[in-house]
Amino acid sequence: MSKTKGQPEASPSEEEGKIRLGPLENFIGFNLRLAQDASFQTYAQHVGKPHLRPGRFAAMMLIHQNPGLTQMELSRAIARDKSSVTPLVQTLQREGLITRTPSEIDRRRVTLRLTDAGEEVLKSLLAHAEEHDRKLDAIVGDRKAELLELLKDIVKHLT
């Protein structure tokens, strides 16, 4: 590309329309992150409510599947530290989607349950998640079981 007077010269990446990734192109972790971001953005667009991101859906599903789950157990299950789970739980409670009550076993612990409103929101989010997963299924085809096993192996061996 030729330089026009008064304009900066274009970088090679601008000329090609693509940024060179270098070694990142073949890093599994980097590509996992890009795939996750693409998946999450598409899911959020499909749901149409940006505040109901996949992380909220996962937390709500785990609470639904495990009524009385503690905040610490939720934190471990979704692989998030307390500093990110606490605001999530507070927001879900503030929006009337969950209740937080002291544990009957250990009053220092708080247990989580979905409210009726939370159950309704979860049903809607599940329908969106299933539709989104069908799109992902179409991309990975008959390799889904293999991909899931590989992803689970990554989690198993790195945590």
Backbone hydrogen bonds in HBPLUS format (Angstrom, degrees):
<---DONOR---> <-ACCEPTOR-->    atom                        ^
c    i                          cat <-CA-CA->   ^        H-A-AA   ^      H-
h    n   atom  resd res      DA  || num        DHA   H-A  angle D-A-AA Bond
n    s   type  num  typ     dist DA aas  dist angle  dist       angle   num
A0007-GLN N   A0004-THR O   2.93 MM   3  5.51 162.5  1.96 144.2 144.9     1
A0014-GLU N   A0011-SER O   3.01 MM   3  5.22 122.4  2.35 102.2 116.7     2
A0015-GLU N   A0011-SER O   3.06 MM   4  6.41 154.6  2.13 154.2 161.7     3
A0016-GLU N   A0012-PRO O   3.07 MM   4  6.30 153.2  2.15 147.1 153.4     4
A0017-GLY N   A0013-SER O   2.86 MM   4  5.84 124.3  2.18 134.4 149.5     5
A0018-LYS N   A0013-SER O   3.02 MM   5  5.16 128.2  2.30 148.2 153.2     6
A0024-LEU N   A0021-LEU O   3.14 MM   3  5.29 138.3  2.33 138.2 129.7     7
A0025-GLU N   A0022-GLY O   3.14 MM   3  5.99 154.9  2.21 123.7 128.2     8
A0026-ASN N   A0023-PRO O   3.12 MM   3  5.87 151.8  2.21 120.2 125.7     9
A0027-PHE N   A0024-LEU O   3.05 MM   3  5.04 168.5  2.06 109.6 113.3    10
A0031-ASN N   A0027-PHE O   3.15 MM   4  6.40 166.2  2.17 153.1 156.8    11
A0032-LEU N   A0028-ILE O   2.75 MM   4  5.96 149.8  1.84 156.2 166.2    12
A0033-ARG N   A0029-GLY O   3.02 MM   4  6.22 157.9  2.07 146.3 151.6    13
A0034-LEU N   A0030-PHE O   3.03 MM   4  6.37 157.5  2.08 148.2 154.0    14
A0035-ALA N   A0031-ASN O   2.93 MM   4  6.05 162.1  1.97 145.2 150.3    15
A0036-GLN N   A0032-LEU O   2.80 MM   4  6.00 158.3  1.84 150.5 157.1    16
A0037-ASP N   A0033-ARG O   2.88 MM   4  6.06 165.3  1.90 151.1 155.1    17
A0038-ALA N   A0034-LEU O   2.93 MM   4  6.13 163.6  1.95 149.6 154.2    18
A0039-SER N   A0035-ALA O   2.89 MM   4  6.04 160.3  1.93 148.2 154.1    19
A0040-PHE N   A0036-GLN O   2.81 MM   4  5.99 167.4  1.82 157.5 160.7    20
A0041-GLN N   A0037-ASP O   2.89 MM   4  6.02 163.1  1.92 152.2 156.7    21
A0042-THR N   A0038-ALA O   3.06 MM   4  6.17 160.5  2.09 145.5 150.8    22
A0043-TYR N   A0039-SER O   2.93 MM   4  6.11 158.6  1.97 150.1 156.5    23
A0044-ALA N   A0040-PHE O   2.90 MM   4  6.08 166.5  1.92 152.0 155.4    24
A0045-GLN N   A0041-GLN O   3.01 MM   4  6.21 154.7  2.08 144.7 151.5    25
A0046-HIS N   A0042-THR O   2.96 MM   4  6.16 153.4  2.03 145.1 152.7    26
A0047-VAL N   A0043-TYR O   2.88 MM   4  6.18 159.3  1.92 157.8 163.1    27
A0048-GLY N   A0044-ALA O   2.95 MM   4  6.05 151.2  2.04 141.0 149.3    28
A0052-LEU N   A0049-LYS O   2.86 MM   3  5.61 163.0  1.89 128.4 134.1    29
A0056-ARG N   A0053-ARG O   3.02 MM   3  5.51 127.9  2.30 112.5 124.7    30
A0057-PHE N   A0053-ARG O   3.17 MM   4  6.55 158.9  2.21 151.0 157.5    31
A0058-ALA N   A0054-PRO O   2.86 MM   4  6.10 163.6  1.89 154.1 157.6    32
A0059-ALA N   A0055-GLY O   3.01 MM   4  6.18 162.6  2.04 143.6 148.4    33
A0060-MET N   A0056-ARG O   2.86 MM   4  6.03 166.7  1.87 153.9 157.8    34
A0061-MET N   A0057-PHE O   2.86 MM   4  6.03 156.8  1.91 151.8 158.6    35
A0062-LEU N   A0058-ALA O   2.96 MM   4  6.17 159.8  2.00 151.2 156.3    36
A0063-ILE N   A0059-ALA O   2.98 MM   4  6.22 155.9  2.04 149.1 155.9    37
A0064-HIS N   A0060-MET O   2.87 MM   4  6.04 156.6  1.92 146.3 153.3    38
A0065-GLN N   A0061-MET O   2.87 MM   4  6.07 159.9  1.91 150.0 155.2    39
A0066-ASN N   A0062-LEU O   2.92 MM   4  5.90 130.5  2.17 136.6 149.3    40
A0069-LEU N   A0066-ASN O   2.92 MM   3  5.54 132.6  2.15 151.1 151.9    41
A0068-GLY N   A0112-LEU O   2.91 MM  44  5.04 156.2  1.97 153.9 154.4    42
A0112-LEU N   A0069-LEU O   2.79 MM  43  5.41 145.0  1.91 147.2 158.2    43
A0074-LEU N   A0070-THR O   2.92 MM   4  6.21 158.2  1.97 151.6 158.0    44
A0075-SER N   A0071-GLN O   2.89 MM   4  6.07 155.9  1.95 143.9 150.8    45
A0076-ARG N   A0072-MET O   3.01 MM   4  6.34 158.7  2.06 149.6 153.9    46
A0077-ALA N   A0073-GLU O   2.93 MM   4  6.11 160.5  1.96 148.8 154.7    47
A0078-ILE N   A0074-LEU O   3.00 MM   4  6.20 152.8  2.07 156.3 161.3    48
A0080-ARG N   A0075-SER O   2.97 MM   5  5.11 165.3  1.99 148.6 151.9    49
A0079-ALA N   A0076-ARG O   3.21 MM   3  4.93 156.7  2.27  97.3 103.9    50
A0084-SER N   A0081-ASP O   3.01 MM   3  5.72 150.1  2.10 117.9 126.0    51
A0085-VAL N   A0081-ASP O   3.06 MM   4  6.30 151.7  2.14 151.0 159.6    52
A0086-THR N   A0082-LYS O   2.95 MM   4  5.75 169.4  1.96 151.0 153.3    53
A0089-VAL N   A0085-VAL O   2.85 MM   4  6.07 166.8  1.86 164.3 166.5    54
A0090-GLN N   A0086-THR O   2.91 MM   4  6.10 163.2  1.94 154.6 159.9    55
A0091-THR N   A0087-PRO O   2.89 MM   4  6.01 155.9  1.94 146.3 152.4    56
A0092-LEU N   A0088-LEU O   2.96 MM   4  6.23 163.4  1.99 152.0 156.4    57
A0093-GLN N   A0089-VAL O   2.93 MM   4  6.12 153.8  2.00 148.3 155.6    58
A0094-ARG N   A0090-GLN O   2.85 MM   4  6.02 162.5  1.88 147.8 153.1    59
A0095-GLU N   A0091-THR O   2.91 MM   4  6.09 147.5  2.02 148.7 157.0    60
A0097-LEU N   A0092-LEU O   2.86 MM   5  5.23 154.3  1.92 172.8 165.0    61
A0096-GLY N   A0093-GLN O   2.88 MM   3  5.04 157.1  1.93 108.1 114.8    62
A0115-THR N   A0097-LEU O   2.98 MM  18  5.33 164.6  2.00 121.2 123.7    63
A0099-THR N   A0113-ARG O   2.72 MM  14  5.35 151.1  1.80 153.4 162.6    64
A0113-ARG N   A0099-THR O   3.14 MM  14  5.35 149.0  2.24 144.9 150.4    65
A0101-THR N   A0111-THR O   3.00 MM  10  5.33 158.8  2.04 145.4 152.2    66
A0111-THR N   A0101-THR O   2.67 MM  10  5.33 172.3  1.67 163.4 161.7    67
A0103-SER N   A0109-ARG O   2.79 MM   6  5.42 160.3  1.83 147.9 146.6    68
A0109-ARG N   A0106-ASP O   2.87 MM   3  5.66 162.4  1.90 128.8 134.1    69
A0119-GLU N   A0115-THR O   2.88 MM   4  6.23 150.7  1.96 149.9 157.5    70
A0120-GLU N   A0116-ASP O   3.09 MM   4  6.41 153.1  2.17 145.4 152.0    71
A0121-VAL N   A0117-ALA O   2.96 MM   4  6.26 163.9  1.98 152.1 156.3    72
A0122-LEU N   A0118-GLY O   2.83 MM   4  5.97 159.0  1.88 147.7 154.2    73
A0123-LYS N   A0119-GLU O   3.00 MM   4  6.24 152.1  2.08 143.8 150.5    74
A0124-SER N   A0120-GLU O   3.21 MM   4  6.55 159.9  2.25 149.1 153.3    75
A0125-LEU N   A0121-VAL O   2.88 MM   4  6.18 163.9  1.91 155.4 160.3    76
A0126-LEU N   A0122-LEU O   2.76 MM   4  5.90 154.9  1.82 152.3 159.1    77
A0127-ALA N   A0123-LYS O   3.09 MM   4  6.35 155.7  2.15 144.8 150.4    78
A0128-HIS N   A0124-SER O   3.11 MM   4  6.47 157.5  2.16 148.8 154.7    79
A0129-ALA N   A0125-LEU O   2.79 MM   4  6.02 156.2  1.85 149.2 156.6    80
A0130-GLU N   A0126-LEU O   2.81 MM   4  6.01 157.4  1.86 152.8 158.1    81
A0131-GLU N   A0127-ALA O   3.10 MM   4  6.30 157.4  2.15 143.9 149.8    82
A0132-HIS N   A0128-HIS O   2.86 MM   4  6.09 160.0  1.90 149.7 155.9    83
A0133-ASP N   A0129-ALA O   2.78 MM   4  5.95 153.6  1.85 146.2 153.8    84
A0134-ARG N   A0130-GLU O   3.01 MM   4  6.26 142.9  2.16 140.3 149.6    85
A0135-LYS N   A0131-GLU O   3.28 MM   4  6.70 145.2  2.41 142.0 150.4    86
A0135-LYS N   A0132-HIS O   3.06 MM   3  5.21 123.6  2.39  97.5 111.5    87
A0136-LEU N   A0132-HIS O   3.12 MM   4  6.56 153.6  2.19 146.2 153.4    88
A0137-ASP N   A0133-ASP O   2.73 MM   4  5.99 154.3  1.79 149.1 157.2    89
A0138-ALA N   A0134-ARG O   3.00 MM   4  6.21 150.2  2.09 141.6 148.4    90
A0139-ILE N   A0135-LYS O   3.25 MM   4  6.58 139.5  2.43 137.3 147.5    91
A0139-ILE N   A0136-LEU O   3.02 MM   3  5.08 125.7  2.33  96.0 110.5    92
A0140-VAL N   A0136-LEU O   2.99 MM   4  6.37 163.7  2.01 159.7 162.6    93
A0141-GLY N   A0137-ASP O   2.68 MM   4  5.46 140.2  1.83 147.5 157.6    94
A0143-ARG N   A0140-VAL O   3.12 MM   3  5.57 157.7  2.17 132.3 135.5    95
A0144-LYS N   A0141-GLY O   3.32 MM   3  6.13 150.5  2.41 127.0 126.5    96
A0147-LEU N   A0143-ARG O   2.86 MM   4  6.10 160.7  1.90 157.2 163.3    97
A0148-LEU N   A0144-LYS O   2.84 MM   4  6.07 169.6  1.85 163.6 165.5    98
A0149-GLU N   A0145-ALA O   3.00 MM   4  6.14 156.7  2.05 143.6 150.3    99
A0150-LEU N   A0146-GLU O   2.94 MM   4  6.16 157.4  1.99 149.1 155.3   100
A0151-LEU N   A0147-LEU O   2.90 MM   4  6.16 162.1  1.94 155.2 159.9   101
A0152-LYS N   A0148-LEU O   2.88 MM   4  6.08 159.6  1.92 149.2 155.0   102
A0153-ASP N   A0149-GLU O   2.86 MM   4  6.06 147.7  1.97 143.2 152.6   103
A0154-ILE N   A0150-LEU O   2.96 MM   4  6.26 152.2  2.04 147.2 154.3   104
A0155-VAL N   A0151-LEU O   3.12 MM   4  6.46 162.9  2.15 149.3 152.6   105
A0156-LYS N   A0152-LYS O   2.86 MM   4  6.03 166.4  1.87 149.9 154.3   106
A0157-HIS N   A0153-ASP O   2.90 MM   4  6.01 162.1  1.94 152.9 156.4   107
A0158-LEU N   A0154-ILE O   2.97 MM   4  5.96 133.1  2.19 144.7 156.4   108
A0159-THR N   A0155-VAL O   3.07 MM   4  5.87 126.3  2.37 150.0 156.7   109
